[in-house]
């Protein structure tokens, strides 16, 4: 079994504590004084490229991912607020080259009044695990878009 230097273990442990505490602080910040959660954030419309094979399964996965990311984002609004957004996967291309599956994805989210966020990624993975790689890419772009939309909404609500 390889030895891991003590410094690396300390940095890893410290990083875990910092990440854990920031998640807890973010969750606490979203709670209203009455113990209710954050604002009601609703997905108004979701669209994927029409020619995507397996689109229905990817849409189900993406809806679940967006729901999770929306709950963990800090929208800067109280529990009485209602926020709607749209999410569009503009491009999702898969190609295999030299035994590697390359997934290119571009997604855009939009809030009312024209505020929008865009995420683009090119990611490689095992072609035998096509579904897993595509879902991972969708998770990444969803997190990026939702995080940026929440930041835009916080800035709009701050006086």
Buried (B, 14 or more C-beta within 10 A) or exposed (E): EEEEEEEEEEEEEEEEEEEEEEEEEEBEEBEEEEEEEBBBBEBEEBEBBEEBEEBEEBBEBBBEBBEBBBEBBBBBBBBEBEBEBBBBBEEBEBEEEEEEBBBBBBBBBBBEEEBBBBBEBEBBBEBEEBEEBBBBBBBBBBBBBBBBBBBBBBEEBEE
